[in-house]
Amino acid sequence: MRSKIKEVIDGSNSILLLTHETPDGDAIGSVLGFYHYLNSINKNVDMVILDIPKAFDFLPFINRIVDNV
């Protein structure tokens, strides 16, 4: 499974990261962490998370999340 995921990532130029509805800290943190990793390997990454609680405004890269579509 891991090699298949790596193969898909390596073969992708643009990646969209999403969470489940009403995201909690784990969901938001996971998206932000994966965003950081994908940027480090030069992928174009977009994040869409609706209804982000203001309590998470301090997190790095939070301002790069699109919260409306």
C-alpha positions as CSV (number, residue, x, y, z in Angstrom):
1,M,0.0,0.0,0.0
2,R,2.7,2.5,0.9
3,S,4.5,2.1,-2.4
4,K,1.2,2.7,-4.2
5,I,0.6,5.9,-2.3
6,K,4.2,7.1,-3.1
7,E,3.7,6.2,-6.7
8,V,0.5,8.3,-6.9
9,I,2.2,11.2,-5.2
10,D,5.3,11.0,-7.3
11,G,3.1,10.9,-10.5
12,S,1.1,14.0,-9.4
13,N,1.8,17.6,-10.0
14,S,-1.2,19.1,-8.2
15,I,-2.7,17.7,-5.1
16,L,-5.9,18.7,-3.2
17,L,-6.1,18.1,0.5
18,L,-9.5,18.0,2.3
19,T,-10.9,17.0,5.7
20,H,-14.1,15.5,6.9
21,E,-17.0,17.8,7.8
22,T,-16.6,19.9,11.0
23,P,-12.9,19.3,11.3
24,D,-11.2,18.8,14.6
25,G,-7.5,19.6,15.5
26,D,-6.3,16.2,14.3
27,A,-7.9,16.7,10.9
28,I,-6.6,20.2,10.5
29,G,-3.1,19.3,11.8
30,S,-2.9,16.3,9.4
31,V,-3.7,18.4,6.4
32,L,-1.2,21.1,7.4
33,G,1.5,18.5,8.1
34,F,0.9,16.8,4.7
35,Y,0.8,20.2,3.0
36,H,4.3,21.0,4.5
37,Y,5.7,17.6,3.3
38,L,4.2,17.9,-0.2
39,N,5.6,21.4,-0.6
40,S,9.0,20.2,0.5
41,I,9.0,17.8,-2.5
42,N,7.9,20.5,-4.9
43,K,4.2,19.6,-5.3
44,N,1.5,22.1,-6.0
45,V,-0.9,21.8,-3.1
46,D,-4.3,23.3,-2.4
47,M,-6.1,22.8,0.9
48,V,-9.9,23.2,1.3
49,I,-11.3,23.1,4.8
50,L,-14.7,24.5,5.6
51,D,-15.6,26.1,9.0
52,I,-12.2,26.2,10.6
53,P,-12.5,27.1,14.3
54,K,-10.7,30.4,15.1
55,A,-8.7,28.5,17.8
56,F,-6.4,27.1,15.1
57,D,-5.5,30.5,13.6
58,F,-2.1,30.3,15.1
59,L,-1.0,27.2,13.1
60,P,1.7,27.6,10.4
61,F,0.2,27.7,6.9
62,I,-3.4,28.1,8.2
63,N,-3.6,31.2,6.0
64,R,-3.1,29.1,2.9
65,I,-6.3,27.1,3.5
66,V,-9.3,28.0,1.3
67,D,-12.4,28.0,3.5
68,N,-15.0,28.7,0.9
69,V,-15.7,27.2,-2.6
